[in-house]
Each structure stands twice: as C-alpha cells, then as structure tokens.
Amino acid sequence: MQRTFEAMKPTVAETAFVSEMAYLVGDVTVESRASVWPFVCLRGNDGGVTVGTETNVQEFTTLHGATLGDAVTVGHGAVVDYAEIGDQTLVGMQSAVMRGATVGDHCVVAANAVVLQEQTIPSGHLAYGTPAETRPLTDDQRAQIERTHETYVELAERFRAAGLGRDETA
C-alpha cells in the first residue's frame, strides 16, 4: 500500500518490485530494479526514505528516515532509523542501525547486531554484536554481498513477470 502524507507521496520506479503487502507512506523513493517485500514499512515523514538501485528490503523490515545505497540487501526484520547505508552492503536479519549511524560501502552488519546512534562503520568492515564492534571483511563475506544482491534482483523480476506487486498511491 502506498499512501500520501502531508502532500508527500511515494515515488516508485517502473522497474522496481513493491509487494502489494508493503506499506510506503510519505517521502519515499524506490529506485530502479529495487525490491520491497511483504510486511515492510517505509515511513518517510520528518525525513525521506530512499531505496537505491537494485537494493532489496526483505520482509518485516522497518525503514524510517533512512537512505540505502545501491545493491544493498536489508535482511528480514531489520530496523534502519534515520541512518545511512552505503552501496553493496548487507544488513543482516533482526539487526538495528540507529539514528545518525553511517554504514560504509561494502559492509556487512551481522544478524542481530546493533549499530548505535551516531556510530560509523568504515567501508569494507563487518559490524557484529551489541553494541557493534568491527573488523575487516573476508573475501568470502564480500562475495556473499554480491550473491545475495543478485539473487534478489532476479527474484523480483520473476515476481514482476508473474504480475505481482505494485499498488497505486492514495
């Protein structure tokens, strides 16, 4: 469902997949070949939400005032609140990236990790634990980001081809 709030309405690229069971409200932009899966909430009030090109946002995720770069994967049940996520980054299931945090390019935020307010995760690092600690990524972890991203671009195309997704803004 896409809803207008205080004259701000979601903008979704024609080539994006947005589940009809996702909720987009206010200043939300979903770029080309991105995918937003069921039970996702993208709330763009008091700060916009941007979902970059070929980025996927998986089930039960909440984004509020968040900016996601290109080729990002946000795993099931994650929360990104007024934070920035760089290109080709994987945000793991049930993790949280809090207000004012920045996660660089080519990063992994491990499942269940908590990136604290105003914390910066440098490019090419793994963030793990609560609160998040960091270390450089391995080559295998870098490859995982690419595989996951490509899998979701292809899956979204299959869902679009089956006539699923899309919902008019009200």
Stockholm file with secondary structure:
# STOCKHOLM 1.0

chainA/1-170         MQRTFEAMKPTVAETAFVSEMAYLVGDVTVESRASVWPFVCLRGNDGGVTVGTETNVQEFTTLHGATLGDAVTVGHGAVVDYAEIGDQTLVGMQSAVMRGATVGDHCVVAANAVVLQEQTIPSGHLAYGTPAETRPLTDDQRAQIERTHETYVELAERFRAAGLGRDETA
#=GR chainA/1-170 SS CEECBTTBCCEECTTCEECTTCEEEEEEEECTTCEECTTCEEEEEEEEEEECTTCEECTTCEEESCEECTTCEECTTCEEESCEECTTCEECTTCEECTTCEECSSCEECTTCEECTTCEECTTEEEETTTTEEEECCHHHHHHHHHHHHHHHHHHHHHHHTTCCCCCBC
#=GC SS_cons         CEECBTTBCCEECTTCEECTTCEEEEEEEECTTCEECTTCEEEEEEEEEEECTTCEECTTCEEESCEECTTCEECTTCEEESCEECTTCEECTTCEECTTCEECSSCEECTTCEECTTCEECTTEEEETTTTEEEECCHHHHHHHHHHHHHHHHHHHHHHHTTCCCCCBC
//
